[in-house]
């Protein structure tokens, strides 16, 4: 028993490298051979592949521009033109404002009627004309 205890020496930490006398000769050969193998030309190796162009292709700028166009167009359609039924909804004030602006653009003011010589009785609003054309 004492022989066994005398045979054991204090163990070095496993994190430390083993002394050169304890290294295996095959490990030394493997390390010596590895750099020479890497230096040989290898056409299939990753380091011989041409670098990839990091700039984005034409799709990425086009999709960014499309986002700036498609999203506002969708919102404008939803606010002013989408059919949510006849009941009152959150976009009704905006739609009433849009209808007033449209009517003001297509109708003549009082001063414009006097200049054009159009009487109020014979004047039919452009909205009524558009509705009658649509009904035909």
C-alpha positions in Angstrom: 0.0 0.0 0.0 2.8 2.4 0.8 4.4 1.5 -2.5 1.3 2.6 -4.3 1.1 5.8 -2.3 4.8 6.5 -3.0 4.3 5.9 -6.6 1.6 8.6 -6.9 2.9 12.0 -7.3 0.9 15.2 -6.9 -1.2 15.6 -10.0 -0.8 18.7 -12.2 -3.8 20.6 -13.2 -5.6 19.3 -16.2 -5.7 22.8 -17.7 -1.9 22.9 -18.0 -0.2 21.5 -21.0 1.7 18.2 -20.3 5.4 18.4 -20.2 7.3 17.6 -23.5 8.5 14.3 -22.1 4.9 13.1 -21.6 3.7 14.1 -25.1 3.1 11.3 -27.5 5.4 11.2 -30.6 2.5 10.7 -32.9 1.0 14.0 -31.7 4.2 15.8 -32.5 4.2 14.4 -36.0 0.6 15.3 -36.7 1.2 18.9 -35.7 4.3 19.0 -37.8 2.5 17.7 -40.9 -0.6 19.8 -40.6 0.9 23.1 -41.8 2.5 21.5 -44.8 -0.9 20.0 -45.9 -2.6 23.4 -45.6 0.1 25.0 -47.8 -0.6 22.6 -50.6 -2.9 23.9 -53.4 -6.4 22.8 -52.9 -8.8 24.0 -55.6 -11.8 22.7 -53.7 -11.0 24.6 -50.5 -13.1 27.4 -49.1 -10.2 29.9 -49.1 -9.9 29.5 -52.9 -13.6 30.5 -53.5 -13.9 34.0 -54.9 -15.4 36.4 -52.4 -19.1 37.1 -52.4 -20.2 40.6 -53.3 -21.6 42.1 -50.1 -23.7 44.7 -51.8 -27.4 43.8 -52.1 -28.8 42.9 -55.5 -31.4 45.0 -57.3 -34.2 43.2 -55.4 -33.5 44.8 -52.0 -33.6 48.5 -53.1 -36.7 47.7 -55.1 -38.5 46.1 -52.2 -37.6 49.1 -50.0 -39.1 51.5 -52.6 -42.1 49.3 -52.9 -42.7 49.5 -49.1 -42.8 53.3 -49.4 -45.3 53.1 -52.2 -47.5 50.1 -51.3 -48.1 50.8 -47.6 -49.4 54.4 -48.0 -51.4 53.4 -51.1 -53.1 50.7 -49.0 -53.8 53.0 -46.2 -55.3 55.6 -48.5 -57.5 53.0 -50.1 -58.7 51.7 -46.8 -59.5 55.2 -45.5 -61.2 56.7 -48.6 -62.5 53.8 -50.8 -62.8 50.5 -49.0 -66.4 49.4 -48.3 -67.1 49.0 -44.6 -70.9 49.1 -44.9 -73.4 51.8 -44.4 -72.9 52.1 -40.6 -70.8 54.8 -39.0 -67.1 53.8 -38.7 -63.9 55.5 -37.8 -63.1 56.6 -41.4 -66.4 58.4 -42.0 -65.2 61.9 -41.0 -62.3 61.6 -43.4 -64.6 60.4 -46.1 -67.0 63.3 -45.6 -64.1 65.7 -45.8 -62.9 64.0 -49.0 -66.4 64.3 -50.5 -66.6 68.0 -49.6 -63.2 68.6 -51.2 -64.2 66.7 -54.3 -67.5 68.6 -54.6 -65.8 71.9 -54.2 -63.3 71.0 -56.9 -65.9 70.0 -59.5 -68.6 72.7 -58.7 -68.4 76.3 -59.5 -68.4 79.0 -56.8 -70.9 81.9 -56.9 -68.4 84.3 -58.5 -67.4 81.7 -61.1 -71.0 81.1 -62.0 -71.5 84.9 -62.6 -68.4 85.0 -64.8 -69.5 82.0 -66.7 -73.1 83.2 -67.0 -74.5 80.0 -65.6 -77.7 80.4 -63.5 -78.2 78.5 -60.4 -81.4 76.8 -61.6 -79.9 75.4 -64.8 -76.7 74.3 -63.0 -76.5 70.6 -62.2 -73.8 69.6 -59.9 -71.0 67.5 -61.4 -71.7 64.9 -58.7 -75.3 64.5 -59.9 -74.1 64.2 -63.6 -71.5 61.6 -62.6 -74.2 59.6 -60.6 -76.6 59.7 -63.5 -73.9 58.5 -65.9 -73.1 55.7 -63.5 -76.8 54.7 -63.2 -77.3 54.2 -67.0 
